[in-house]
Amino acid sequence: MAWDLVDLCRSALTAEELSTAFVRLGVGEHGDAMVVALTPVAREGSPVLPEQMIQRLLHVQSSYHLDRELIELLAHVTRDRPAADAS
């Protein structure tokens, strides 16, 4: 999912941010890559994430232990959305 998120947010990332995201993905630091990808979304509100990605993010948030920065970004970009049904 982290790869998909970086790809969705690619247009909002600077060249440096995109490079950082791909390095993080390449070394398996998926949470860090998601933080890089979500930062411009939280800051600028763009790109607007599709509903399917929002639901995937909500599922990750409710299913895995995440660091505080990622939790805060997820809360910001998914605010006012109900959590996905885990069943």
HELIX and SHEET records of a PDB file:
HELIX    1   1 ALA A    2  CYS A    9  1                                   8    
HELIX    2   2 ARG A   10  ALA A   12  5                                   3    
HELIX    3   3 ALA A   15  GLY A   26  1                                  12    
HELIX    4   4 HIS A   30  GLU A   44  1                                  15    
HELIX    5   5 GLU A   51  SER A   63  1                                  13    
HELIX    6   6 ARG A   68  VAL A   77  1                                  10    
END                                                                             
